[in-house]
Amino acid sequence: MTKHHYLCLFTWAGTWCTLLSGCGDRMRNPSAQQLAEFQAAEPAGPSIDMEQILKARIIKGPYRTIVGDVLQVEMSRAVNAESSNGAGTGSKEIYMCRIGNDGMIVLPVVGSLAAAGRSLAEI
């Protein structure tokens, strides 16, 4: 082999060594102390405070209306003297009403009625 062949072989081997040196994963096993620290560590997530969860629970019961709710009220036509001209007695009439800032709704014949904070059955 000539000098030129040795130089080519040396260059080729050096190039491959350089290219392959970047393919290592550089992974190392943890030491016994690191492994023990990992196993003894607390969870990374937030802890749950059951006392706060119990305080925040929603009290069950009927829905209580609030200002701004829109109610659909169904009344018998017999109650409303204006629309009961003898015809349709016993039929129903539907009214849509919004609970005002004062907590009241206004219905024909009945007039103003407190609604905010009350259940639908109470209204």
MARSEGU-983614 format. One line per 8 residues: number of its first residue (from 1); their letters; for each residue x, y, z of N, C-alpha, C. Coordinates in nm, 4 decimals. Example, Ala and Ser with C-alpha at 12.3 -4.5 7.8 and 13.67 -1.06 7.14 Angstrom:
BEGIN
1) AS) 1.3190:-0.5690:0.7800:1.2300:-0.4500:0.7800:1.3200:-0.3300:0.7800 | 1.2850:-0.2250:0.7080:1.3670:-0.1060:0.7140:1.2900:0.0030:0.7870
REM end
This chain:
BEGIN
1) MTKHHYLC) 0.0841:-0.1184:0.0000:0.0000:0.0000:0.0000:0.0879:0.1238:0.0000 | 0.0405:0.2189:-0.0722:0.1168:0.3426:-0.0832:0.0725:0.4404:0.0232 | 0.1499:0.5450:0.0303:0.1205:0.6513:0.1252:-0.0189:0.7089:0.0994 | -0.0529:0.7200:-0.0242:-0.1813:0.7756:-0.0626:-0.2950:0.6849:-0.0130 | -0.2779:0.5537:-0.0250:-0.3796:0.4594:0.0231:-0.3966:0.4693:0.1752 | -0.2839:0.4797:0.2471:-0.2920:0.4944:0.3932:-0.3635:0.6249:0.4318 | -0.3333:0.7292:0.3606:-0.3951:0.8589:0.3883:-0.5460:0.8521:0.3618 | -0.5884:0.7887:0.2521:-0.7309:0.7725:0.2204:-0.7993:0.6860:0.3257
9) LFTWAGTW) -0.7347:0.5769:0.3647:-0.7906:0.4874:0.4654:-0.8043:0.5581:0.5997 | -0.7029:0.6333:0.6371:-0.7042:0.7076:0.7626:-0.8138:0.8153:0.7584 | -0.8279:0.8853:0.6470:-0.9299:0.9895:0.6328:-1.0691:0.9272:0.6379 | -1.0862:0.8142:0.5665:-1.2151:0.7458:0.5646:-1.2523:0.6968:0.7048 | -1.1624:0.6371:0.7781:-1.1871:0.5875:0.9139:-1.2163:0.7033:1.0088 | -1.1434:0.8110:0.9943:-1.1663:0.9291:1.0791:-1.3025:0.9907:1.0552 | -1.3420:0.9941:0.9286:-1.4736:1.0504:0.8945:-1.5845:0.9661:0.9550 | -1.5733:0.8327:0.9416:-1.6756:0.7455:0.9979:-1.6802:0.7537:1.1505
17) CTLLSGCG) -1.5660:0.7620:1.2117:-1.5620:0.7746:1.3595:-1.6282:0.9044:1.4040 | -1.6047:1.0114:1.3301:-1.6641:1.1413:1.3628:-1.8156:1.1352:1.3464 | -1.8613:1.0749:1.2362:-2.0056:1.0651:1.2124:-2.0746:0.9758:1.3148 | -2.0146:0.8650:1.3490:-2.0760:0.7719:1.4428:-2.0685:0.8182:1.5875 | -1.9779:0.9068:1.6194:-1.9658:0.9531:1.7590:-2.0882:1.0343:1.8022 | -2.1589:1.0936:1.7085:-2.2787:1.1708:1.7415:-2.4015:1.0836:1.7590 | -2.3937:0.9558:1.7379:-2.5093:0.8675:1.7456:-2.5271:0.8051:1.8832 | -2.4438:0.8355:1.9769:-2.4570:0.7788:2.1112:-2.5757:0.8387:2.1836
25) DRMRNPSA) -2.6399:0.7632:2.2749:-2.7569:0.8138:2.3468:-2.7202:0.8843:2.4771 | -2.5974:0.8697:2.5211:-2.5473:0.9362:2.6423:-2.6364:0.9093:2.7642 | -2.7062:0.7993:2.7662:-2.7911:0.7628:2.8796:-2.7047:0.6944:2.9850 | -2.7317:0.7306:3.1088:-2.6605:0.6685:3.2198:-2.7635:0.6216:3.3210 | -2.7364:0.5107:3.3841:-2.8240:0.4627:3.4908:-2.8088:0.5532:3.6119 | -2.9194:0.5792:3.6837:-2.9092:0.6650:3.8022:-2.8318:0.5936:3.9134 | -2.7729:0.6774:3.9967:-2.7034:0.6196:4.1118:-2.8078:0.5710:4.2120 | -2.7654:0.4954:4.3094:-2.8574:0.4444:4.4115:-2.9215:0.5594:4.4878
33) QQLAEFQA) -2.8465:0.6653:4.5124:-2.8994:0.7819:4.5851:-3.0041:0.8550:4.4998 | -2.9772:0.8739:4.3701:-3.0733:0.9399:4.2821:-3.2020:0.8585:4.2704 | -3.1891:0.7283:4.2624:-3.3057:0.6415:4.2532:-3.3899:0.6489:4.3811 | -3.3237:0.6500:4.4971:-3.3945:0.6605:4.6253:-3.4655:0.7955:4.6372 | -3.4017:0.9042:4.5930:-3.4631:1.0373:4.5970:-3.5861:1.0424:4.5067 | -3.5770:0.9820:4.3895:-3.6892:0.9804:4.2964:-3.8084:0.9060:4.3551 | -3.7836:0.7908:4.4154:-3.8923:0.7102:4.4712:-3.9545:0.7750:4.5942 | -3.8781:0.8562:4.6670:-3.9295:0.9215:4.7874:-3.9958:1.0563:4.7582
41) AEPAGPSI) -3.9874:1.1032:4.6340:-4.0400:1.2361:4.5991:-4.1922:1.2385:4.6061 | -4.2469:1.3562:4.6373:-4.3910:1.3795:4.6419:-4.4442:1.3922:4.4987 | -4.5742:1.3729:4.4800:-4.6317:1.3938:4.3465:-4.6130:1.5381:4.3013 | -4.5961:1.5568:4.1725:-4.5718:1.6903:4.1184:-4.6994:1.7720:4.1071 | -4.8158:1.7084:4.1042:-4.9429:1.7791:4.0869:-4.9881:1.8485:4.2138 | -5.0941:1.9294:4.2021:-5.1461:1.9989:4.3197:-5.2140:1.9005:4.4158 | -5.2069:1.9329:4.5422:-5.2738:1.8474:4.6405:-5.4216:1.8864:4.6472 | -5.5046:1.7954:4.6905:-5.6486:1.8198:4.6969:-5.6853:1.8535:4.8405
49) DMEQILKA) -5.7500:1.9661:4.8578:-5.7963:2.0085:4.9892:-5.9454:1.9749:4.9984 | -5.9765:1.8623:5.0598:-6.1148:1.8158:5.0673:-6.2036:1.9133:5.1455 | -6.1467:1.9859:5.2393:-6.2248:2.0831:5.3155:-6.2781:2.1927:5.2236 | -6.1932:2.2402:5.1325:-6.2353:2.3437:5.0369:-6.3395:2.2886:4.9395 | -6.3248:2.1644:4.8985:-6.4209:2.1038:4.8062:-6.5573:2.0916:4.8734 | -6.5589:2.0512:4.9991:-6.6865:2.0386:5.0704:-6.7537:2.1743:5.0910 | -6.6744:2.2787:5.1110:-6.7308:2.4130:5.1267:-6.7912:2.4625:4.9953 | -6.7334:2.4215:4.8823:-6.7757:2.4705:4.7514:-6.8895:2.3903:4.6901
57) RIIKGPYR) -6.9327:2.2857:4.7553:-7.0365:2.2017:4.6946:-7.1667:2.2807:4.6781 | -7.2401:2.2412:4.5788:-7.3662:2.3082:4.5474:-7.4767:2.2461:4.6315 | -7.5522:2.3301:4.6947:-7.6626:2.2829:4.7774:-7.7762:2.2433:4.6836 | -7.8273:2.1237:4.7041:-7.9350:2.0747:4.6187:-8.0670:2.1363:4.6607 | -8.1564:2.1429:4.5674:-8.2889:2.1953:4.5952:-8.3461:2.2549:4.4690 | -8.4629:2.3132:4.4783:-8.5245:2.3711:4.3586:-8.4464:2.4935:4.3112 | -8.4564:2.5184:4.1825:-8.3904:2.6359:4.1252:-8.4532:2.7619:4.1819 | -8.3699:2.8561:4.2208:-8.4165:2.9860:4.2702:-8.3923:3.0883:4.1598
65) TIVGDVLQ) -8.4952:3.1613:4.1245:-8.4837:3.2583:4.0153:-8.3982:3.3771:4.0574 | -8.3412:3.4426:3.9576:-8.2579:3.5608:3.9814:-8.3025:3.6723:3.8876 | -8.2562:3.7936:3.9156:-8.2874:3.9087:3.8311:-8.2380:3.8797:3.6897 | -8.3234:3.9062:3.5921:-8.2875:3.8839:3.4518:-8.3417:3.7539:3.3952 | -8.3837:3.6605:3.4796:-8.4424:3.5359:3.4294:-8.5698:3.5677:3.3514 | -8.5933:3.4895:3.2470:-8.7163:3.5030:3.1701:-8.8050:3.3840:3.2053 | -8.9260:3.4133:3.2470:-9.0203:3.3092:3.2866:-9.1331:3.2988:3.1848 | -9.1780:3.1783:3.1631:-9.2951:3.1533:3.0800:-9.4065:3.1122:3.1745
73) VEMSRAVN) -9.5049:3.1981:3.1869:-9.6146:3.1752:3.2811:-9.7393:3.1383:3.2019 | -9.8037:3.0320:3.2433:-9.9252:2.9855:3.1775:-10.0427:3.0112:3.2707 | -10.1393:3.0886:3.2220:-10.2560:3.1230:3.3032:-10.3835:3.0843:3.2284 | -10.4837:3.0497:3.3013:-10.6136:3.0179:3.2422:-10.6751:3.1449:3.1872 | -10.7395:3.1366:3.0733:-10.8051:3.2551:3.0157:-10.9201:3.3034:3.1031 | -10.9771:3.2145:3.1794:-11.0884:3.2523:3.2672:-11.0419:3.3533:3.3713 | -10.9140:3.3491:3.4075:-10.8602:3.4422:3.5064:-10.8473:3.5805:3.4460 | -10.8145:3.5873:3.3189:-10.7940:3.7151:3.2525:-10.9264:3.7624:3.1935
81) AESSNGAG) -10.9898:3.8596:3.2569:-11.1218:3.9084:3.2152:-11.1171:3.9738:3.0784 | -11.0041:4.0318:3.0414:-10.9917:4.1030:2.9143:-11.0083:4.0083:2.7952 | -10.9556:3.8859:2.8053:-10.9562:3.7967:2.6897:-11.0605:3.6869:2.6985 | -11.1401:3.6843:2.8031:-11.2394:3.5756:2.8160:-11.3787:3.6270:2.7835 | -11.4063:3.6496:2.6598:-11.5373:3.6986:2.6155:-11.6360:3.5833:2.6011 | -11.6288:3.4869:2.6897:-11.7197:3.3748:2.6864:-11.6666:3.2617:2.6007 | -11.5773:3.2930:2.5089:-11.5242:3.1885:2.4208:-11.3931:3.1387:2.4754 | -11.3685:3.0106:2.4647:-11.2405:2.9532:2.5037:-11.2219:2.9417:2.6529
89) TGSKEIYM) -11.3267:2.9351:2.7305:-11.3139:2.9223:2.8748:-11.2415:2.7920:2.9064 | -11.1425:2.8005:2.9942:-11.0650:2.6821:3.0304:-10.9381:2.6675:2.9489 | -10.9240:2.7425:2.8416:-10.8002:2.7335:2.7643:-10.6918:2.8154:2.8338 | -10.5684:2.7906:2.7955:-10.4546:2.8552:2.8616:-10.3985:2.9676:2.7754 | -10.3421:3.0658:2.8430:-10.2735:3.1746:2.7750:-10.1317:3.1813:2.8323 | -10.0345:3.1994:2.7445:-9.8937:3.1970:2.7858:-9.8385:3.3394:2.7839 | -9.7687:3.3758:2.8907:-9.7056:3.5070:2.9033:-9.5566:3.4874:2.9275 | -9.4779:3.5684:2.8614:-9.3330:3.5695:2.8843:-9.3025:3.6947:2.9660
97) CRIGNDGM) -9.2300:3.6793:3.0735:-9.1947:3.7954:3.1544:-9.0530:3.7798:3.2092 | -8.9834:3.8923:3.2185:-8.8463:3.8942:3.2705:-8.8485:3.9508:3.4115 | -8.7688:3.8915:3.4991:-8.7587:3.9424:3.6359:-8.6763:4.0704:3.6324 | -8.7385:4.1793:3.6751:-8.6741:4.3107:3.6707:-8.5681:4.3282:3.7784 | -8.4987:4.4414:3.7712:-8.3940:4.4730:3.8699:-8.4482:4.4802:4.0124 | -8.5783:4.5080:4.0238:-8.6402:4.5130:4.1569:-8.6855:4.3755:4.2039 | -8.6626:4.2702:4.1210:-8.6992:4.1348:4.1589:-8.8447:4.1009:4.1336 | -8.9138:4.1862:4.0600:-9.0579:4.1694:4.0371:-9.0855:4.1310:3.8916
105) IVLPVVGS) -9.1988:4.0601:3.8718:-9.2551:4.0388:3.7392:-9.3941:4.1001:3.7397 | -9.4441:4.1333:3.6203:-9.5770:4.1922:3.6104:-9.6605:4.1012:3.5219 | -9.7769:4.0578:3.5755:-9.8689:3.9701:3.5034:-10.0050:4.0383:3.4914 | -10.0768:4.0124:3.3810:-10.2115:4.0696:3.3687:-10.3004:4.0213:3.4839 | -10.3869:4.1023:3.5282:-10.4830:4.0775:3.6360:-10.4124:4.0653:3.7714 | -10.3047:3.9897:3.7786:-10.2328:3.9684:3.9046:-10.1558:4.0942:3.9437 | -10.0913:4.1578:3.8479:-10.0114:4.2764:3.8739:-9.8676:4.2389:3.9067 | -9.8026:4.3193:3.9905:-9.6625:4.2937:4.0272:-9.6550:4.1786:4.1253
113) LAAAGRSL) -9.5524:4.0973:4.1059:-9.5356:3.9795:4.1896:-9.3864:3.9604:4.2154 | -9.3492:3.9447:4.3439:-9.2084:3.9217:4.3780:-9.1668:3.7846:4.3254 | -9.0553:3.7802:4.2505:-9.0140:3.6526:4.1906:-8.8686:3.6180:4.2191 | -8.7814:3.7162:4.2287:-8.6388:3.6881:4.2475:-8.6153:3.6155:4.3793 | -8.5339:3.5118:4.3755:-8.4999:3.4354:4.4957:-8.6019:3.3298:4.5306 | -8.7073:3.3178:4.4535:-8.8111:3.2193:4.4811:-8.8005:3.1024:4.3829 | -8.8493:2.9867:4.4235:-8.8541:2.8725:4.3318:-8.9729:2.8926:4.2381 | -8.9773:2.8172:4.1310:-9.0896:2.8287:4.0371:-9.2212:2.7905:4.1037
121) AEI) -9.2187:2.6938:4.1917:-9.3411:2.6533:4.2631:-9.3890:2.7665:4.3549 | -9.2983:2.8403:4.4174:-9.3362:2.9505:4.5057:-9.3966:3.0659:4.4267 | -9.3454:3.0888:4.3081:-9.3981:3.1980:4.2248:-9.5400:3.1640:4.1828
REM end
